[in-house]
């Protein structure tokens, strides 16, 4: 909620920003349905050999935009689309 951070005096809409996030580990061996990158596959193999190498984790694969109405420095209402702001998957 933008009012929680004091931005509701210049952001007209939406009332808040809900980014969401990905959470979780990708266990070894990584299965196809996890859609892993080559980097994640290599890091997982390295972790299986040396546990000091961090485990791979879930990252967003689909991001969508948000539209915002806000007041600019001239008190004019502006509509702006911000790309890749909300995690969808």
Backbone torsions as a table, in degrees:
resi	resn	phi	psi	omega
1	UNK	NA	125.0	-177.6
2	UNK	-66.1	-23.8	177.6
3	UNK	-68.6	-26.0	178.2
4	UNK	-64.7	-28.1	179.8
5	UNK	-109.0	9.1	175.8
6	UNK	77.4	21.2	-178.8
7	UNK	-97.8	-3.4	-176.9
8	UNK	-68.6	-10.3	177.5
9	UNK	-80.1	-15.7	177.5
10	UNK	-125.2	-19.6	174.2
11	UNK	-93.1	118.7	-177.5
12	UNK	-82.6	-46.0	-178.9
13	UNK	-157.6	148.2	-1.5
14	UNK	-75.4	172.1	-178.5
15	UNK	-71.6	-16.1	-179.7
16	UNK	-160.5	176.4	-178.6
17	UNK	-125.4	122.8	-177.5
18	UNK	-116.2	91.9	-173.5
19	UNK	-76.6	-32.4	-172.5
20	UNK	61.8	178.7	-179.9
21	UNK	-164.2	163.3	174.6
22	UNK	-97.4	149.9	-175.7
23	UNK	-148.0	138.9	173.2
24	UNK	129.7	164.4	179.3
25	UNK	-99.1	158.4	173.2
26	UNK	-109.9	104.4	-175.1
27	UNK	-70.5	155.8	177.4
28	UNK	-89.5	135.5	-6.3
29	UNK	-78.1	149.9	-179.2
30	UNK	-73.3	128.8	179.7
31	UNK	-86.5	160.5	-176.0
32	UNK	-60.3	-35.6	-175.3
33	UNK	-66.4	-14.2	179.3
34	UNK	-80.7	-10.6	175.4
35	UNK	55.6	48.9	-175.0
36	UNK	-73.9	147.4	173.6
37	UNK	-79.3	164.5	176.0
38	UNK	-60.6	-37.7	178.2
39	UNK	-59.6	-44.4	-179.7
40	UNK	-64.2	-39.5	179.5
41	UNK	-63.6	-47.0	179.5
42	UNK	-63.4	-43.6	-179.6
43	UNK	-63.8	-36.7	178.4
44	UNK	-65.1	-42.6	177.7
45	UNK	-63.9	-43.9	179.1
46	UNK	-61.4	-39.9	178.4
47	UNK	-64.5	-34.7	179.6
48	UNK	-67.9	-25.9	178.3
49	UNK	-88.8	-38.9	-177.4
50	UNK	-134.1	102.4	-177.7
51	UNK	-60.8	-12.0	176.3
52	UNK	-71.7	-20.6	175.0
53	UNK	-74.7	128.0	-176.4
54	UNK	-61.0	147.3	171.9
55	UNK	-65.4	153.3	172.5
56	UNK	-78.2	159.4	179.5
57	UNK	-137.2	168.2	-179.5
58	UNK	-67.1	138.3	174.4
59	UNK	-133.0	156.0	179.8
60	UNK	-63.1	141.3	173.8
61	UNK	-113.8	-18.1	178.5
62	UNK	-132.9	121.9	177.9
63	UNK	-123.6	140.7	179.3
64	UNK	-120.7	161.6	-178.5
65	UNK	-83.4	165.8	167.6
66	UNK	-124.1	151.7	174.1
67	UNK	-108.1	138.9	179.7
68	UNK	-131.4	140.9	168.8
69	UNK	-105.8	127.2	178.9
70	UNK	-144.7	162.7	178.0
71	UNK	-92.3	125.2	177.8
72	UNK	-83.5	-174.8	-176.3
73	UNK	-67.4	-12.2	177.9
74	UNK	-102.9	13.8	-180.0
75	UNK	65.1	25.4	175.9
76	UNK	-99.2	142.2	178.3
77	UNK	-80.0	128.9	-177.9
78	UNK	-120.5	137.3	172.8
79	UNK	-103.7	124.8	179.5
80	UNK	-135.1	138.3	175.1
81	UNK	-100.8	127.4	177.3
82	UNK	-107.5	117.8	-176.1
83	UNK	-76.8	151.8	172.9
84	UNK	51.8	52.7	-176.9
85	UNK	-109.8	-19.3	-175.3
86	UNK	-123.1	126.5	177.6
87	UNK	-75.6	124.2	177.5
88	UNK	-109.3	-26.3	-178.8
89	UNK	-170.4	NA	NA
